Amino acid sequence: MLLRKITLTNFGAYLGEQSLDLATDARRPIVLIGGLNGCGKTTLLDAIQLSLYGPRARCSGRGNRPYETYLRESINRRADQREGTRISLEFALAIEGSERHYKVNRRWFVEGNKVREAVGIEIDGNYDPVISEGWADHIEDLLPLEVASLFFFDGEKIESLADTRQAATVIESAVQSLLGINTIRQLRTDLVALERRKAASKEDKEAAEKIDALRRELHEAEAEVEASLQGRASLQSNLGQAQRRLADAEHTFKKEGGAYYDRRLSLEAERAAISEQLDAARQALVSTATGALPLGLLTAQLTAVLEHSEQERQAAKITQVLDLLQERDQWVLKHLSEAHPNAELGSLAAQLEDDREKREKQTMVDVVYGLSDDAYNQLRALPQILESEQRRADDLIENFNRLAEQIENIDRQLAGVPEEETISLRLEERDTAIRQVAQIEEALSAADVAHERALRKREQASVALERAHRTNIQRMEKSEDAARVVEYSAKVRDTLDKFGCLLLERRIDGLEVAVLDSFNKLMRKNGLVKDLRINTEKYTIVLIGEDGESIEPTRLSAGERQLLAVSLLWGIARVAGNRLPSVIDTPLGRLDSQHREHLVRRYFPQASHQVLLLSTDEEIDEHLLGLLKPHIAHTYTLVHDDSTLTTSVKSGYWWATGGEYVA
């Protein structure tokens, strides 16, 4: 199997469409993908598994959440939920000597409260509906999930395998799935099934009659299910026709004024309410007319009265001060003549007399109104009162006109309401159609209940028949031919058990050699481990030191235990011989520089015919990149935008100190 390309659209942190070319060759088997923690490396590994296995995929980001919840939360938060997410994975696979090109398109989106998922499979460029429908079974035949889990792993899995107790589970799974032991077990299971079928070939009369009765009951239940299906289909067809008739009746009813007819009472009530408002507005206008507002017609006359009243008041004030002014002027001239006997005061006296004469002329105003102070103040305030009253009157007139227009509009609608005699036929047709739809819906609901009951009856009959078969098999006498088959089948099973034990020992021996060789290639301390044993019952690993004594795993450093886990996975891949790609996520944690260099030089280029290496900036640095470069087909960097919380894919690889992308 060779991965060709993966395209993510709105998956996790990946906003929009992001593609990575994964094609490699024998000389350059590595695709290096770098990124900081939280940039989406593990999300990329999850995407590969999710595209292949759907709800069965062992995605690290899923946890214990339901599959639908995981899909919903995997849609990028900045993307349209209705547009959803798409993962497209392309790979090549050799089947019966010829290479086939697969393209898996997995898409899901939110529709209401549900998440809708669709899977489409293209083989050699052509859509295959049969494979698309049964993809879950097809991919399990091509690449079993248990097998894939041994080739798709991240740093957390490596750390868990560093615990030899957890490694036992992986060893057992690898031996059973990859190394052929499961095949023997399946053969043994098939032989047991054959023995049961042969033992069931001779039935006694009573059991046969009971089974025949149960078969008839099952047949009747199946007929009842079929009848209920047909009844439901007929009712659904009738419902569709009734709904169309109702739609036609509704259309005709509305076309002939039915909508206005339905609204007649509400329109009349609305008109009555607006009429009351209109009467109130009319009364308010009448009330305004009985106040000061009519005086607005005498604006010029009121202005003249105000001006003359002001002249009268001014003349009265001047009259009051004329005598005082004359006394003041005489007093001034007297004191000036005494103080300045030789001064010429005639000119000053003339000016003072001229001033008094001018003032006296201003008092020559006919007293027409003789307003008191209160009357004068009311007269002065009258323009402001008239302006306020005019504004209020304008508002009342505007409201009156608006209400009158509403009355006219309602009257026009009421004029369009057909007479009851005219619309009664259409109303009866509509009501009849509504009753028919309700009756059919009620009948369909009852048919659904009957169908569910028929399904349960069929299921109960099927279970009873199966139980009768099992009971009959247990008590039937075996015929001579069936007994011979059972006898030889038992001998074959014994042979398979012996063969399975021998094959298991042989596979374990090969696995021990491969894991030990891989471990010694990666270790910095030569000679620390001289031998390695795998218990065939518990599948635990025992390390043997140069003194022939077993080495407790706790004596190994954390980095050495991690190398042992990597060696286990490498050894399994070497012994299995499956040409599957290895996807390795953040593999260099807890390793010193020399162990990292061993891993880069000796493991990554030979881990598989194709290796997807997901690394942080501190794991594969500039030095290790130089060692890997001759084996690299493509390099990518996952760049995270902290402002939008999204990740994009850039060609080339970078490291923290340089910050540049290197192709």
C-alpha positions in Angstrom: 0.0 0.0 0.0 1.3 3.4 -0.9 -0.4 6.7 0.2 -0.6 9.2 -2.7 -2.3 12.3 -1.4 -4.5 13.6 1.4 -6.8 16.7 1.2 -8.5 18.1 4.3 -11.3 20.6 4.0 -12.5 22.4 7.2 -11.2 19.5 9.4 -10.2 20.4 12.9 -7.8 23.4 12.8 -7.5 23.1 9.0 -9.7 25.9 7.5 -10.5 25.6 3.8 -8.8 23.1 1.6 -5.3 21.9 2.5 -3.5 19.2 0.5 -0.3 17.2 1.0 1.3 15.1 -1.8 2.5 11.9 -0.1 3.9 9.9 -3.0 7.3 8.4 -2.4 9.7 6.0 -4.1 12.2 3.4 -3.0 15.1 5.8 -2.9 13.2 8.5 -1.0 10.6 6.8 1.2 10.1 9.6 3.8 7.5 12.4 3.9 8.6 14.9 6.7 5.8 17.0 8.2 6.8 19.5 10.9 4.9 21.7 13.3 4.7 23.0 16.8 2.6 21.3 19.4 -1.1 22.0 18.8 -0.6 22.8 15.1 -2.5 19.7 13.9 0.0 16.9 13.5 -2.1 14.4 15.4 -5.2 15.7 13.6 -3.5 14.7 10.3 -2.9 11.2 11.6 -6.5 11.1 12.8 -7.7 12.2 9.4 -6.0 9.3 7.7 -7.5 6.8 10.0 -10.9 8.5 10.0 -11.1 8.5 6.2 -10.4 4.7 6.1 -12.3 3.4 9.1 -15.0 6.0 9.9 -16.7 5.3 13.3 -14.2 2.4 14.0 -11.1 4.7 13.6 -9.0 4.9 16.7 -8.7 8.7 16.6 -6.7 10.2 19.5 -8.9 13.3 19.6 -12.2 11.4 20.0 -11.9 10.0 23.5 -15.2 8.6 24.8 -17.4 10.9 22.8 -20.1 9.5 20.5 -19.1 9.3 16.8 -21.7 11.9 15.8 -20.5 14.4 18.5 -16.9 13.8 17.4 -17.8 14.6 13.7 -19.7 17.7 14.7 -16.8 19.0 16.8 -14.3 18.2 14.1 -15.8 20.8 11.7 -13.7 23.9 11.8 -15.4 26.5 14.0 -14.9 29.2 11.3 -16.5 27.1 8.6 -20.2 26.9 7.7 -21.7 24.0 9.6 -24.0 23.2 6.7 -21.1 23.1 4.3 -19.3 20.7 6.6 -16.0 18.8 6.3 -14.4 16.6 3.7 -11.4 14.3 3.9 -10.1 12.8 0.6 -7.4 10.1 0.8 -5.7 8.6 -2.3 -3.6 5.4 -2.2 -2.4 2.6 -4.4 -2.7 -1.0 -3.5 -1.5 -4.2 -5.3 -4.4 -6.6 -5.7 -3.9 -10.0 -7.4 -0.7 -8.8 -9.1 -2.1 -5.5 -10.5 -1.9 -2.0 -8.9 -5.3 -0.4 -8.2 -5.7 3.3 -7.4 -8.2 4.1 -4.6 -9.7 7.5 -3.7 -11.7 7.6 -0.5 -14.0 10.7 -0.1 -15.6 11.0 3.3 -17.8 14.0 3.9 -20.1 15.1 6.8 -22.2 18.2 7.5 -24.8 19.4 10.0 -28.4 19.3 9.0 -30.7 20.6 11.7 -29.8 18.6 14.9 -28.3 15.7 12.9 -24.9 15.1 11.4 -25.1 13.6 7.9 -22.1 11.5 6.6 -21.4 10.2 3.2 -18.6 8.0 1.8 -17.7 7.7 -1.9 -15.1 5.4 -3.3 -13.3 5.8 -6.7 -11.2 3.0 -8.1 -8.9 3.8 -11.0 -10.8 7.1 -11.4 -14.3 5.5 -11.6 -16.9 5.8 -8.8 -17.9 2.4 -7.5 -21.3 2.5 -5.8 -21.1 -1.1 -4.5 -17.7 -0.6 -2.8 -18.9 2.8 -1.5 -21.9 1.1 0.1 -19.9 -1.7 1.7 -16.7 0.2 2.3 -16.4 -0.8 6.0 -16.2 -4.5 5.1 -14.0 -3.8 2.1 -11.3 -1.9 3.9 -11.3 -4.5 6.7 -10.5 -7.1 4.0 -7.8 -4.9 2.4 -6.3 -3.5 5.6 -7.7 -4.8 9.0 -8.0 -2.2 11.6 -5.9 -4.3 14.1 -3.1 -4.4 11.5 -3.3 -0.7 10.6 -2.9 0.2 14.3 0.5 -1.4 14.3 1.7 0.9 11.5 -0.1 4.2 12.5 1.2 5.3 15.9 2.2 8.4 17.8 4.5 9.3 20.6 1.8 8.3 23.2 1.5 4.8 21.8 5.3 4.4 21.8 5.4 5.5 25.5 2.6 3.1 26.4 4.5 0.2 24.6 7.6 1.1 26.7 5.6 -0.6 29.5 6.3 -4.3 28.8 2.8 -5.3 30.2 1.1 -3.1 27.6 3.5 -4.3 24.9 2.2 -7.9 25.5 -1.2 -6.8 24.0 0.5 -5.5 20.9 2.6 -8.6 20.5 -0.4 -10.8 20.8 -2.3 -8.8 18.3 0.6 -8.8 15.8 1.2 -12.5 16.1 -2.5 -13.3 15.7 -3.3 -10.8 12.9 -0.1 -10.3 11.0 1.7 -13.6 11.4 -1.1 -16.0 10.4 -2.2 -17.5 13.7 -5.7 -16.1 13.3 -6.0 -18.1 10.1 -5.5 -21.3 11.9 -8.0 -20.3 14.6 -10.5 -19.4 11.9 -10.0 -22.8 10.3 -10.6 -24.5 13.6 -13.8 -22.5 14.1 -15.0 -23.4 10.6 -14.5 -27.1 11.4 -16.6 -26.8 14.6 -19.3 -25.2 12.5 -19.1 -28.1 10.0 -19.4 -30.6 12.8 -22.5 -28.9 14.0 -24.1 -28.9 10.5 -23.4 -32.6 10.0 -24.7 -33.4 13.4 -27.9 -31.5 12.5 -28.5 -33.5 9.3 -30.5 -36.2 11.1 -33.6 -34.9 12.8 -36.1 -36.8 14.8 -39.7 -36.6 13.7 -40.9 -34.5 16.7 -38.2 -32.0 16.3 -38.7 -31.8 12.6 -42.4 -31.1 13.1 -41.6 -28.4 15.6 -39.1 -26.8 13.2 -41.6 -27.0 10.3 -44.2 -25.3 12.5 -41.8 -22.5 13.4 -40.8 -22.1 9.8 -44.4 -21.7 8.8 -44.8 -19.2 11.6 -41.8 -17.3 10.4 -43.1 -17.4 6.8 -46.5 -16.0 8.0 -44.7 -13.3 10.0 -42.6 -12.4 6.9 -45.8 -12.3 4.8 -47.4 -10.0 7.5 -44.3 -7.7 7.3 -44.6 -7.6 3.5 -48.3 -6.8 3.7 -47.8 -4.1 6.2 -45.1 -2.6 4.0 -47.4 -2.6 1.0 -50.2 -1.1 3.1 -47.9 1.7 4.3 -46.8 2.3 0.8 -50.4 2.5 -0.4 -51.3 4.9 2.4 -48.2 7.0 1.7 -49.3 7.3 -1.9 -52.8 8.2 -0.9 -51.5 10.7 1.5 -49.4 12.3 -1.2 -52.5 12.6 -3.5 -54.7 14.0 -0.6 -52.0 16.6 0.2 -51.9 17.6 -3.5 -55.7 17.9 -3.5 -55.6 20.0 -0.3 -52.9 22.2 -1.9 -55.2 22.7 -5.0 -58.2 23.4 -2.8 -56.2 25.9 -0.8 -55.0 27.6 -4.0 -58.5 27.9 -5.4 -59.9 29.1 -2.1 -57.3 31.9 -1.8 -57.6 32.8 -5.5 -61.4 33.4 -5.1 -60.9 35.6 -2.0 -60.8 32.9 0.6 -57.9 34.6 2.4 -60.0 37.8 2.8 -62.9 35.6 3.9 -60.9 34.0 6.6 -59.7 37.5 7.7 -63.1 39.1 7.6 -63.8 39.0 11.3 -60.3 40.2 12.2 -60.6 43.0 9.6 -63.9 44.1 11.0 -62.5 44.1 14.5 -59.5 46.0 13.3 -61.7 48.6 11.6 -63.8 49.1 14.7 -60.7 49.7 16.8 -59.3 52.2 14.3 -62.7 53.9 14.1 -62.6 54.5 17.8 -59.1 56.0 17.5 -60.4 58.2 14.6 -63.3 59.5 16.8 -60.9 60.3 19.6 -58.6 62.2 17.2 -61.6 64.1 15.9 -62.7 65.1 19.4 -59.1 66.2 20.2 -59.1 68.5 17.2 -62.5 70.0 18.2 -61.1 70.5 21.7 -58.1 72.3 20.3 -60.3 74.6 18.2 -62.1 75.8 21.4 -58.8 77.0 22.9 -56.4 79.7 21.9 -55.7 78.3 18.5 -58.3 80.4 16.5 -56.5 83.6 17.7 -53.8 82.5 15.2 -56.0 84.0 12.5 -55.4 87.5 14.1 -51.6 87.4 14.2 -51.1 90.8 12.6 -53.8 92.5 14.9 -52.3 90.9 18.0 -48.8 92.1 17.0 -50.2 95.7 16.6 -51.9 95.6 20.0 -48.7 94.4 21.6 -46.7 97.1 20.0 -49.1 99.9 21.0 -49.4 98.5 24.5 -45.6 98.6 24.8 -45.6 102.3 23.7 -48.3 103.1 26.3 -46.2 101.5 29.0 -43.1 103.4 27.9 -45.0 106.7 27.9 -46.2 106.1 31.4 -42.7 105.4 32.6 -41.3 108.6 31.0 -44.2 110.8 32.5 -43.2 109.5 35.9 -39.5 110.7 35.5 -40.0 114.1 33.7 -40.6 116.1 36.9 -37.6 114.4 38.5 -35.5 115.2 35.5 -36.5 118.9 35.7 -35.6 119.1 39.4 -32.3 117.3 38.7 -31.3 119.7 35.9 -32.1 122.8 38.0 -30.0 121.4 40.8 -27.1 120.7 38.6 -27.1 124.1 37.0 -27.4 125.8 40.4 -24.4 124.0 41.8 -22.3 124.5 38.7 -23.0 128.3 38.8 -22.0 128.5 42.4 -18.9 126.4 41.9 -17.9 128.2 38.7 -19.3 131.8 38.7 -17.6 132.7 35.5 -18.7 129.6 33.6 -21.0 129.9 30.6 -23.9 127.5 31.4 -26.4 128.6 28.8 -25.5 125.9 26.4 -25.8 123.1 29.0 -29.1 124.4 30.1 -30.4 124.4 26.5 -29.2 120.8 26.0 -30.9 119.6 29.2 -34.2 121.4 28.2 -34.0 119.8 24.7 -33.6 116.3 26.3 -36.7 116.9 28.4 -38.7 118.1 25.4 -37.8 114.9 23.5 -38.9 112.7 26.3 -42.1 114.7 26.7 -42.9 114.1 23.0 -42.6 110.3 23.7 -45.4 110.6 26.3 -47.8 111.9 23.6 -49.4 108.5 23.0 -53.1 107.9 23.1 -54.0 105.4 25.8 -56.2 102.9 24.0 -55.8 99.7 25.9 -54.4 100.6 29.3 -53.5 97.0 30.1 -52.6 95.9 33.5 -49.2 94.1 34.1 -50.9 90.6 34.1 -52.8 91.4 30.9 -49.7 92.7 29.3 -47.7 89.6 30.3 -50.5 87.3 29.0 -50.4 89.2 25.7 -46.7 88.8 25.4 -46.9 85.0 26.0 -49.7 84.5 23.5 -47.4 83.9 20.4 -45.6 81.0 22.1 -48.9 79.5 23.2 -50.2 79.8 19.6 -47.1 78.1 18.2 -47.4 75.2 20.6 -51.1 74.8 19.9 -50.4 74.9 16.2 -47.8 72.1 16.5 -50.2 70.0 18.5 -53.0 70.6 15.9 -50.6 69.5 13.1 -49.8 66.3 14.9 -53.5 65.6 15.5 -54.3 66.3 11.8 -51.5 63.9 10.7 -52.7 61.2 13.0 -56.3 61.8 11.9 -55.3 61.4 8.2 -53.3 58.3 8.9 -56.2 56.6 10.7 -58.5 57.7 7.9 -56.2 56.1 5.3 -56.1 52.8 7.4 -59.9 52.8 7.4 -59.9 53.2 3.6 -57.4 50.4 3.2 -59.5 48.0 5.4 -62.7 49.1 3.6 -61.0 48.1 0.2 -60.1 44.7 1.7 -63.6 44.2 3.1 -65.0 45.1 -0.3 -62.9 42.2 -1.8 -64.4 39.7 0.7 -66.7 37.4 -1.3 -70.2 36.7 -0.1 -70.6 33.5 2.0 -72.8 32.0 -0.8 -70.0 32.5 -3.3 -67.2 31.1 -1.2 -69.1 28.3 0.6 -68.4 25.7 -2.1 -64.7 26.4 -2.0 -64.7 26.4 1.8 -66.4 23.0 1.8 -63.9 21.6 -0.7 -61.0 22.8 1.4 -62.4 21.5 4.7 -63.1 18.1 3.0 -59.5 17.9 1.8 -58.2 18.8 5.3 -60.3 16.0 6.8 -59.1 13.5 4.2 -55.5 14.3 4.9 -56.0 14.0 8.6 -57.8 10.6 8.2 -55.0 9.2 6.0 -52.3 10.5 8.4 -54.1 8.7 11.2 -54.4 5.5 9.2 -50.7 5.8 8.3 -49.8 6.2 11.9 -51.8 3.0 12.8 -50.1 1.3 9.8 -46.7 2.2 11.2 -47.6 0.7 14.6 -48.8 -2.5 12.8 -45.6 -2.7 10.8 -43.5 -2.4 13.9 -45.6 -5.1 15.5 -45.1 -7.3 12.5 -41.3 -6.8 12.6 -41.2 -7.8 16.3 -43.3 -10.8 15.5 -40.9 -11.8 12.7 -37.9 -11.3 14.9 -39.5 -13.4 17.7 -40.3 -16.2 15.1 -36.7 -16.1 13.8 -35.2 -16.3 17.3 -37.5 -19.2 18.2 -36.6 -21.1 15.0 -32.9 -20.5 15.6 -33.3 -21.7 19.2 -35.1 -24.8 18.1 -32.3 -25.6 15.6 -29.7 -25.2 18.4 -31.7 -27.4 20.8 -32.3 -30.0 18.1 -28.6 -30.2 17.2 -27.7 -30.9 20.8 -30.0 -33.9 21.0 -29.9 -35.4 17.5 -28.2 -38.7 16.9 -25.4 -38.5 14.4 -25.7 -40.6 11.3 -22.7 -42.9 10.3 -21.6 -40.4 7.6 -22.0 -37.4 9.9 -20.2 -39.2 12.6 -17.3 -40.0 10.3 -17.1 -36.3 9.2 -17.2 -35.3 12.9 -14.5 -37.8 13.8 -12.1 -36.7 11.0 -12.9 -33.1 11.7 -11.9 -33.6 15.3 -8.6 -35.2 14.2 -8.0 -32.2 11.8 -8.6 -29.8 14.7 -6.0 -31.7 16.8 -3.6 -31.4 13.9 -4.3 -27.7 13.5 -3.7 -27.2 17.2 -0.3 -28.8 17.0 0.5 -26.9 13.8 -0.6 -23.7 15.4 1.7 -24.3 18.4 4.6 -25.0 16.1 3.8 -22.0 13.8 3.5 -19.8 16.9 6.9 -20.9 18.2 8.4 -20.3 14.8 6.9 -16.9 14.4 7.9 -15.9 17.9 11.5 -17.1 17.2 11.6 -14.9 14.1 10.1 -12.0 16.0 12.6 -12.3 18.8 15.5 -12.2 16.4 14.0 -9.2 14.5 13.2 -7.2 17.6 16.6 -7.9 19.2 18.4 -6.9 16.0 16.4 -3.7 15.7 17.1 -2.8 19.4 20.8 -3.3 19.0 20.9 -1.2 15.9 19.2 1.7 17.8 21.0 1.4 21.1 24.0 3.5 22.1 25.2 1.0 24.7 26.5 -2.0 22.7 26.2 -5.3 24.5 23.7 -4.2 27.1 21.1 -6.8 25.8 22.5 -10.1 24.5 19.2 -11.9 24.0 15.5 -11.4 24.0 12.7 -13.8 24.7 8.9 -13.6 24.2 6.7 -15.8 26.3 4.3 -17.7 24.0 1.5 -17.8 26.6 1.6 -14.2 28.1 3.4 -12.6 25.1 5.6 -10.7 27.6 9.2 -9.6 26.7 12.2 -10.8 28.7 15.6 -9.1 28.2 18.7 -11.2 28.8 22.0 -9.4 29.7 25.5 -10.4 28.8 25.7 -12.3 32.1 22.8 -14.5 31.0 20.5 -13.0 33.7 17.2 -11.4 32.9 17.1 -7.6 32.9 14.2 -5.9 34.6 12.7 -3.2 32.3 13.0 -0.7 35.2 16.8 -0.9 34.8 16.4 0.7 31.4 16.2 4.5 31.1 13.1 6.1 29.8 14.8 6.7 26.4 16.0 3.0 26.2 12.5 1.8 27.0 11.2 4.0 24.2 13.8 2.5 21.8 12.6 -0.9 22.9 9.0 0.0 21.9 10.2 1.3 18.5 12.2 -1.9 18.0 9.1 -4.0 18.8 7.1 -2.2 16.1 10.0 -2.3 13.7 10.6 -6.0 14.3 6.9 -6.8 13.8 6.9 -4.9 10.4 10.0 -6.8 9.3 8.7 -10.2 10.2 5.2 -9.6 8.8 6.5 -8.5 5.4 3.4 -6.4 4.8 4.2 -3.5 2.5 2.2 -1.0 4.5 3.1 2.7 5.1 4.3 3.7 8.6 2.9 6.9 10.1 5.0 8.0 13.0 3.9 11.0 15.1 6.4 12.8 17.5 8.7 9.8 18.0 11.8 11.4 19.6 10.7 12.4 23.0 12.9 11.4 26.0 15.8 10.4 23.6 19.3 11.9 23.9 21.1 13.3 20.8 23.0 10.0 20.1 19.8 7.9 20.2 18.0 10.4 18.1 20.8 10.2 15.5 20.6 6.4 15.5 16.9 6.5 15.0 17.3 9.0 12.1 20.1 7.1 10.4 19.0 3.5 11.0 15.2 3.4 11.5 13.3 6.0 9.7 14.8 5.3 6.2 14.1 1.5 6.7 11.0 1.5 8.8 8.8 0.9 5.7 8.7 1.4 2.0 6.8 4.7 2.9 7.2 6.6 6.1 5.1 9.7 7.1 7.2 11.4 9.9 5.4 14.0 12.0 7.8 16.0 14.1 8.0 19.0 16.3 10.6 21.7 15.6 12.8 20.5 18.5 12.8 16.8 17.4 14.1 17.0 13.8 16.4 20.0 13.9 18.8 21.3 11.3 21.4 18.6 11.9 19.0 15.7 11.8 17.3 17.2 8.8 20.6 17.0 7.0 20.9 13.3 7.8 17.4 12.6 6.6 17.5 14.8 3.5 18.8 12.1 1.1 15.8 9.9 2.0 13.1 12.6 1.9 10.5 12.8 -0.9 8.5 15.8 0.4 8.7 18.2 3.4 5.8 20.2 4.8 5.3 22.6 7.8 2.0 23.0 9.6 1.7 26.8 10.3 -0.8 27.8 13.0 -2.4 31.3 13.0 -3.0 32.2 16.6 -5.4 35.1 15.7 -7.8 32.8 13.8 -6.9 29.5 15.5 -6.4 27.8 12.1 -3.6 25.8 10.5 -2.4 25.9 7.0 0.1 23.6 5.1 3.3 25.1 3.7 5.8 23.3 1.5 9.3 22.9 3.1 10.5 22.2 6.6 11.6 24.7 9.3 13.2 24.7 12.7 12.7 27.1 15.6 16.1 29.0 15.4 16.0 29.7 11.7 12.3 30.2 11.1 12.7 29.7 7.4 11.2 27.0 5.1 13.7 24.7 3.5 12.6 22.6 0.6 
